[in-house]
Amino acid sequence: MVNIAVLGYGTVGSGVVEVIQTNQEIVNKRAGDEVNIKYVLDLREFEGDPIQKILVHDYNVILNDEDVKVVVEVMGGVEPAHTFVKQALEAGKSVCTSNKEMVAKHGAELIQIAKDNNVNFLYEASVGGGIPIIRPLTSSLTCDDITEVSGILNGTTNYILTKMRDQGAAFEDVLKEAQEMGYAERNPEADVEGYDACRKIAILTSLVCGQQVDYEDVHTEGITKITQQDFEYAKALKGSIKLLGTYQRIEDKVYVMVAPFVVSEKHPLYHVNDVFNAVFVHGNMLDDAMFYGRGAGKLPTASAVVSDIVDEVKHMGRNIMQIWEPGKLELGNFDDWKHKFLVRIQSEDIDDVNMDDVKNAFGDVLYVKAPGIANETAFVTAPMAEGAFKEAIQNFEGVISTVRVGF
Amino acid sequence: MVNIAVLGYGTVGSGVVEVIQTNQEIVNKRAGDEVNIKYVLDLREFEGDPIQKILVHDYNVILNDEDVKVVVEVMGGVEPAHTFVKQALEAGKSVCTSNKEMVAKHGAELIQIAKDNNVNFLYEASVGGGIPIIRPLTSSLTCDDITEVSGILNGTTNYILTKMRDQGAAFEDVLKEAQEMGYAERNPEADVEGYDACRKIAILTSLVCGQQVDYEDVHTEGITKITQQDFEYAKALKGSIKLLGTYQRIEDKVYVMVAPFVVSEKHPLYHVNDVFNAVFVHGNMLDDAMFYGRGAGKLPTASAVVSDIVDEVKHMGRNIMQIWEPGKLELGNFDDWKHKFLVRIQSEDIDDVNMDDVKNAFGDVLYVKAPGIANETAFVTAPMAEGAFKEAIQNFEGVISTVRVGF
C-alpha cells in the first residue's frame, strides 16, 4: 500500500479523491500497488463529508509522516504551495501538482530537488488539463527537434471566441454568459488577458528547450479587443480567431508569445472549439501532431493528476529523467519575429485609401472584403517584423484594429 | 555507449538510421547515453551506401553479440520477425518494433518474455505511425476507465475517402491516383479491405482491456463499396464517411470492429483528412481526447521507433510495466451491437416507397434527401442490433447500399 496526501480540497482536490475512489481498482492495477489517501489538507472543515475523517489542518502532520510517499499539491498559487512542495521533496516524498503558476516559476528548481532526493516531481495537469501533453513531450517525442508548439491552452477564451464566431455576439455579452455558466471566473483577467495561457506556453517551451523560460518574458496579448468585425474578416480569409500560445524556433532563435491569431480552416487547431484545448507540435522527423481534449474541469484535470500519482507509485525510488535546466533561456528579440497582420483602417470606400501610402508602410498587401462592413478597408500584410509593424501602425492614420494572421 | 542493431533496411529501417543520424545529439541527450548503430541486418547489399560498412546478413552475428543491447525490428511480416524478436528478448536484449502484424499476433507473449528477462518490448510505431498513442495509453491514461477508442488508423484509405468527398471522384479513380502518388500499394488489399486498421484496433483494444484480442475475431469491412452517392447522403447528414477502427465497452461487453462510418462534422475525427490519422479516446474521468498526426511515412514512423529506443536505453535493466495478458478476451456478440444505418433503396420516387414496409423492417426511420440523386430513397434507421439489421436487409427488396451512421 502506498499512502498519499492531497493538499487542498477545492475543485481539483475533490476531483482527485473522486477519481481514485471511482476507479480504485484500475488505479491500483496500473500503479502495481494499492493507492490510499491518508490525509487531505485544507484550512476549512467539511462537516458531513466523509473526507472529514482524514482531514488535517497542519501540513507538518503530512510532512512528518514517513508513511506518506506521494504529496498531491492542488492548492494553487505560488505560496505556500512552493514551500510545501519543496519540503515534501526534501523529505523524500514524490510530488505531483496541477499548479501552473508554481510550475512555470519554480519548475526547474523543483525538478532538480526531486532528482537530488531520488523522488519525482510531475505536473501533467498544469498544462492542457486532462490532455496528456507533458508526458508525451518528455517521454515520447524524444528524438525530434521540435521547432514549434502552438496551443489553444485556455478553455474560457476558446469558449468565448467560439461563441463570438458562431453567434456573432460581442465579447462582453459572451463573457457575461460564460460567467453565468461557470466557464469564466468573476474576475476573468487571468483568462481573457492571456496570463493563464502565458504560464502554460512558458512551461511547454521550457520543456521542449530544456531550459527555463520566464513567463514574464513572454509577450502576451488577450482577447478583450477582438470584435465581431474582426471575425467577419477572419471568415472572409477562411479562418477564425483563436487565442494561441506559441513557441517557434527560427534560425536558432527561440520566440514565444500569447496572442489572438487568425487560424486557417486548413489548420487542425481551427477545429478545436468551445472549452476544448489542443496542443499542436511540429518536429523535424515527426512532422505535425496534435493533442486534443478537455483543458479544464474537475474530473479531466484530476485524471491527469492521478496519472502522475500512478507514475510516481510505479517509479518509487527511481527518478524519471526530465530535462529542464534552471539556466534562463535567452529568447530571440520579439521585434525581429515576423508575422502577417490583418489591418483594418477607416475609409468611406476602398477608393479613398491611398494605396501608395499602404504600400510604403506595409509592403505588398492583400485587400480583404467582408460582407456587411462599411466605412473601412482591410488588408493582410506580407510577413513583417513585429518592431517594424508596430512602428508602421503608429505612423499610419485611422487604424481600427490589427490581428496577426498566422496559422 | 549503447549499441543497437536494426533488422531490415527498408523504408522504416533506413528512416531509423536517418532519424538517429540527423538528431544524434538530441537522441543521446534524451536517452542519457550515446546511441550507436552497430549493425544493420538485411539480405540485400547496399553498395555505395555508408550503411554497407555495418551491414550483416546473418542474424546470429547480432544475437550473439553481447554488446548489442537493443534490437530494432523493422522487417515486417510475422516470420522470421517473431522468432528473431523472441530470441533477442531471451538473450536479454530489449526490442522495439513497428510491426503491427507481429504485435497484434504475439504482443502478449513478447511482453511476458520481456518481463521474464527484465528487458523491454515496445511498439509505439505499430499503431498511428508517428502519433504517440501506445505510450499515452499505457503510461498516461492510467486512472481512467476507457470505454471507447475509435481511430482513423489507415492513411491510405483516409486519403482515398477525403479525395472522393472533395473531388466527387469514384473509388477506383482515386485508388489509381493514390497508387501513382505512392500513397497506396500496388496490391492495396490490406489497406482498402480494412485489414491494416483491424490489426491496429486489435492492438489498441488489447492494451486498453489488458487482455489479448485476436484480430481474426474483429468484424472487418473495407471501403471498396463506398460510392459518390453514399458521400452525397453523408453530406446531407452534415457528415462524411471515414474508415474507423472502433472499440466500445457497453454494459460490460467489449465490441470491436472496422468499417466505414458516417461521421458527423461535430465529431473531432471528421476533421482528420488526407493521409493523417487520429485516435479518439473516451474515459470516464478524462472525457474525450484525441491524438492526431502522421500515421505512416518513413520519418514519422521512424521517429516513433527511435522514441522507443530512447525509452529502452533509459530503462536498461528495468522492465516498464505493461498490462496485456495472454488470456483471450471474450468479445460481445457482434449481432447484439446496435448502430444506426444509412440505407439506400431503389424507388422512382419517395411516393413509391411503402413506408409501412420500411417501418416494419427498420422501425422509425429518418428520410434523407441528397441533391442530384434520382431513382432512389434513403433513410437512417434508429439504433438496431447488427443481427436484426442484417436480417431486415436480406428480406427487403431493392437495397442499394448501407453505411453505419455512428459518430
Chai-1 contact restraints between the chains, C-beta under 6 A:
chainA,res_idxA,chainB,res_idxB,connection_type,confidence,min_distance_angstrom,max_distance_angstrom,comment,restraint_id
A,V19,B,C143,contact,1.0,0.0,6.0,A-B,restraint_1
A,V19,B,M285,contact,1.0,0.0,6.0,A-B,restraint_2
A,N23,B,C143,contact,1.0,0.0,6.0,A-B,restraint_3
A,N23,B,D145,contact,1.0,0.0,6.0,A-B,restraint_4
A,I26,B,D145,contact,1.0,0.0,6.0,A-B,restraint_5
A,V27,B,C143,contact,1.0,0.0,6.0,A-B,restraint_6
A,R30,B,T142,contact,1.0,0.0,6.0,A-B,restraint_7
A,G32,B,M321,contact,1.0,0.0,6.0,A-B,restraint_8
A,G130,B,L286,contact,1.0,0.0,6.0,A-B,restraint_9
A,I131,B,A289,contact,1.0,0.0,6.0,A-B,restraint_10
A,P132,B,P136,contact,1.0,0.0,6.0,A-B,restraint_11
A,P132,B,S140,contact,1.0,0.0,6.0,A-B,restraint_12
A,R135,B,S140,contact,1.0,0.0,6.0,A-B,restraint_13
A,P136,B,P132,contact,1.0,0.0,6.0,A-B,restraint_14
A,S140,B,P132,contact,1.0,0.0,6.0,A-B,restraint_15
A,S140,B,R135,contact,1.0,0.0,6.0,A-B,restraint_16
A,S140,B,S307,contact,1.0,0.0,6.0,A-B,restraint_17
A,T142,B,R30,contact,1.0,0.0,6.0,A-B,restraint_18
A,T142,B,S307,contact,1.0,0.0,6.0,A-B,restraint_19
A,T142,B,V310,contact,1.0,0.0,6.0,A-B,restraint_20
A,C143,B,V19,contact,1.0,0.0,6.0,A-B,restraint_21
A,C143,B,N23,contact,1.0,0.0,6.0,A-B,restraint_22
A,C143,B,V27,contact,1.0,0.0,6.0,A-B,restraint_23
A,C143,B,S303,contact,1.0,0.0,6.0,A-B,restraint_24
A,C143,B,V306,contact,1.0,0.0,6.0,A-B,restraint_25
A,C143,B,S307,contact,1.0,0.0,6.0,A-B,restraint_26
A,C143,B,V310,contact,1.0,0.0,6.0,A-B,restraint_27
A,D144,B,S303,contact,1.0,0.0,6.0,A-B,restraint_28
A,D145,B,N23,contact,1.0,0.0,6.0,A-B,restraint_29
A,D145,B,I26,contact,1.0,0.0,6.0,A-B,restraint_30
A,H271,B,H271,contact,1.0,0.0,6.0,A-B,restraint_31
A,M285,B,V19,contact,1.0,0.0,6.0,A-B,restraint_32
A,M285,B,L299,contact,1.0,0.0,6.0,A-B,restraint_33
A,M285,B,S303,contact,1.0,0.0,6.0,A-B,restraint_34
A,L286,B,G130,contact,1.0,0.0,6.0,A-B,restraint_35
A,L286,B,P300,contact,1.0,0.0,6.0,A-B,restraint_36
A,L286,B,S303,contact,1.0,0.0,6.0,A-B,restraint_37
A,D287,B,R294,contact,1.0,0.0,6.0,A-B,restraint_38
A,D287,B,P300,contact,1.0,0.0,6.0,A-B,restraint_39
A,A289,B,I131,contact,1.0,0.0,6.0,A-B,restraint_40
A,A289,B,G293,contact,1.0,0.0,6.0,A-B,restraint_41
A,M290,B,Y292,contact,1.0,0.0,6.0,A-B,restraint_42
A,Y292,B,M290,contact,1.0,0.0,6.0,A-B,restraint_43
A,G293,B,A289,contact,1.0,0.0,6.0,A-B,restraint_44
A,R294,B,D287,contact,1.0,0.0,6.0,A-B,restraint_45
A,L299,B,M285,contact,1.0,0.0,6.0,A-B,restraint_46
A,P300,B,L286,contact,1.0,0.0,6.0,A-B,restraint_47
A,P300,B,D287,contact,1.0,0.0,6.0,A-B,restraint_48
A,S303,B,C143,contact,1.0,0.0,6.0,A-B,restraint_49
A,S303,B,D144,contact,1.0,0.0,6.0,A-B,restraint_50
A,S303,B,M285,contact,1.0,0.0,6.0,A-B,restraint_51
A,S303,B,L286,contact,1.0,0.0,6.0,A-B,restraint_52
A,V306,B,C143,contact,1.0,0.0,6.0,A-B,restraint_53
A,S307,B,S140,contact,1.0,0.0,6.0,A-B,restraint_54
A,S307,B,T142,contact,1.0,0.0,6.0,A-B,restraint_55
A,S307,B,C143,contact,1.0,0.0,6.0,A-B,restraint_56
A,V310,B,T142,contact,1.0,0.0,6.0,A-B,restraint_57
A,V310,B,C143,contact,1.0,0.0,6.0,A-B,restraint_58
A,M321,B,G32,contact,1.0,0.0,6.0,A-B,restraint_59
